[in-house]
Amino acid sequence: MATYFTADMHFGHSAIIGFCNRPFNDVEEMNRTLIHNWNSRVNNGDHVYIVGDVFYGGRDAAGLDEAISIVKKLKGVLHLVAGNHDLPYLKNAEYHYLFADVDQLRYLKHDGDHIFLCHYPMAEWSGYYRGSWHIYGHIHNAVESAAYQYMKTQEKALNAATDICQYMPVTFQELKQFNEIFKAD
C-alpha cells in the first residue's frame, strides 16, 4: 500500500490549460491524460491525499454528473482536503461520499514525518516550529505570485499541484524532488 499526494487537477476546466500552460489541446485530452496518469500509478488499496480543487466545471446537473463520473474512475482511497473550487460539489451527497473523508485541514504522520495539509499555502502551520511539513496547492505553477516567492523560502513547504508533478499523484519523496525543481525557478 502506497501513499500519494496531489492537488489542483481542475478536471473539466478548459481555461486552466491556458492559465497554467498545460500541454493539452482541449479539456477532454486533459481529463483523459490526468485519469490515465493517476490510474497507471495508483492501486485500489493506495491512499491519495488530494489537497484541493479536484473539479472545476459546470455547477449544473450535467457538471455534477461529470464530476461524479470522473472521480469514480480514479483508483485508490481518496482523502480530500477541500479547496476553494470543491465546496459547491461537496454539497451533493453522492459526490461527497466518493471520498473516504473530507477536511478543511488535515494533520497526518507518514513514515515518521508530521505533515500538515491545507489547500492554501500558509506562512506558518501546525508543527512549524517542531519540524513538520506543509503540503499545499492553490498556486499551481504560478512562480510570479507573492505566495510562491514566500513559499520557496520555506524548506518544509511543498506544493502538490499536478502542474509541477508531471500531472499525476506522487509519493512524498517525489513531491520533495519536484519541489526542489519548482523552487529553483
N, C-alpha and C positions, 0 to 999 in steps of 0.2 A: 504494500500500500504506500503510495507516494502522496506528497502534499505539493500543491501548486498555487501560484498567485497570479492574478491578472486584474486589469481594470480598463474601463473606458472602451469597451468593444464598440458601442454605439451601433449595434445591429440595426438595420433599417434606416439609417441616417445617410442619405445620399450626399448632403453637403459636407459631412465630415471628411470625405475623400479629398476635397479641395482644401478645407481648413487645415488638415494635418499632413497634406501631401502624401496620401496613401496611394500605393501603386496599383489601384484598381480602376477599371474602365467604368464601372457602374456599381450600384448598391447590391445587385444580385451577385455579381462576381465577388464583391467584398464579403457578403454574408456566407456564400458558399466556401470561400477560402478560409474564413475565420472558423467555421464549423469543422471543415476538414483538418485544419491545423490542430484544433482543440482535440478532436477525436483520434488523431494519429498519435497523440502522446498520453492522453488521459484514459485510464481504465475505469470501469464502473465502480470499483471499490476505493478509488483515489479521492482525496479531498481537495476541492478547489475553492480557494478564498477569493471571491470577486469583490474588489474594493471599489464598487460603484459603476453605474452607467452601463448596464447590460444592453438596453434597447433605447432607441430614440427614433420614433416614427409617429405614425398616426395614433392619436389617442381615442379614436372612434372604435367601434366594434371590430372593424377589419384590422386596424393596427394592433389591437389587443390580441386578436386571433393569431396574427403573425408573430407577435412577441411570445405567446404561449407555444406556438409551433416550433420556433427556433430554440427556446430554452429546453423543450422536451428532447431535442436532438443532441444535446450536449451530454457527454458521459461524465460520470463522477458524482460524488456527493457535493452539492453546491451550497456554499455558505456565502450569503450576501451581506456585505456592509454597504448599505444603501447610499447611493449618490443622488445628486440633485435631479437627475432625469429618471430615476427609478420610482420615485414616490407616486406618481399618478398610476402606474401599472400595478403597484403593490396594493392598491385599493381593491383590486379584483382578487377574490379568494383563490380561484384556480391558479392564477399566476403566482400569487404569494406562496402557495403550498408546493410549488415546484422546487423551492429552496429548503434545505434542511433547517435553516434558521436565517433570520433576518435581523440585523442590528444596525444601529447608527454608528456605534463604536464597538471595537472588539479587541480584547486582550487575550493572547494565547502564548503558550510555551511550545516551542518547536525545536527539537534536538538541543535542548539546553539554553536556547536563546529566548528571551522575552520579547514579544512583538506586539506593538500597538497598531491596530488597523483603523484607519479613518479615510473616507473618500478625499477629504480636503487635506492639503499639506499644512502642517502645524509647526509653529516656531518652537514649541515645547510640547511634549506629550507625556503621558503616564509612564513613569520609569525613566524619563530623560536623563536625570542625574544619577541613575543607577545602571546605565549602560543598555537600556532597552532600545530596540529598533522601532522605527516608524515606517510602515508601508502605507502609501497613499496613491491617489490617482489625480483626477480632475484637470491637471495642467497638460495632459497628453505629452506632446513633444515640443511644447512652446518654450524655446530657450530664450525668447525675448521678454518673457513675463517676469515680473518682480518676484513672484513665488519661486520660479526656477533660480533666479540669481541668489536668493537666500538659501534655498534648499540644497543647492550644490555645495554649500559650505558645511553642510551637516553630514558627517561621515556615516551616521547610522540612520539616515533618512533615505528611503528607497521608493522611487516612482515605479509603480507596477503597470503603467499604461501599456496597452498592447502595441502602441505605436513605436515604442522603444525596445520591445521584447519580441521582435520578429512575428508579431501577430499571432501569439499563442500563449497559453498559460506556461509559466516557468517555475522551476524549483527555487528555493531560497538562495542557493549558491549561484544559480544562473541569474537571478534577479540582481544579486550583488555585482556580477560581472557586467551585465547590461547597464547598470547604473554607473559603473566606472567609466564606461564609454560615453554615456549620456552627460555626465557631469564634466567631462573633459572638453565638450564642445564649446 
